[in-house]
Amino acid sequence: MSSFPRTVKGFLTLGPSRFMRQLNNIGDTKVGTLVGTDKFGNQYFENLHESYGRTRWIQFAKEDSFFSRAEANASQVPAEWHGWLHRMLDAPPTVDKTMVAPKWAVEYTENLTGSPKAYKSYNTTRPKFQTWTPKVAKRA
């Protein structure tokens, strides 16, 4: 929970629409400078006046609507931005190119578990047990 002056500052800086969207999606209002954007459209912010551990955050690209809270997923953050968010890297990937993926690396995709596009395995062996189907004789 933020203090009252911080909440008022967030309302005046963000405007009513973005203020309410942030309250709904993350439960707090955050104001900071835009550091960069990844290829998925996620925006990364930093505010050094916040308390430690709350200075860097992400605004997911899928949070455009007011009721899109469930669509935010940690697997939507690429590795280079994950390192910056968790303070493994001091400079963002837009400045520091040490986390550039090699040419032979597979293209990054988010984890689709629990979605309709999730991988569904199939069994190629015969079942050990057969289901029982009763044989019913006609009644006279």
C-alpha positions, 0 to 999 in steps of 0.5 A: 500500500502506498502513502497518500502523497504518493497516490496523489502524485501517481494520479496526477502523473498517470491520469485517471485511466492509467491510474485505475488500470494500474490499481486493478492490475498490480494493486498499486500506482507506479510512476517511473521512466521508461527504460526500454521495450522488448520485442513482445511490446512489454515496457520496462520502467525504473524509479530510483526514488522507490524503496529497494526491490521496488525500483524496476517493474514491467508493464505487460503488453497484454494489460491494455484492457481494464480486465486483463489481469489474468493474462500477465505471466512471468514467462512472457519476460525474455531472459535478458530483461529478466536479468535486468529486472532481478538486478543481475545486470546493472544496465538494461539490454538496450544499453548492455549487449552482453545478453544477446542471444547467439545466432544458433539459439531458438526463438524465445516463446512464452510458456503456453501451459494451461492455455488452448495452445499447450502441448498435449502428448499422446500415448502410442502403447496399447492400454494394459487394461480393457474396459468392460462392456457388458453383454445384455441379452434381450428380455422375453 
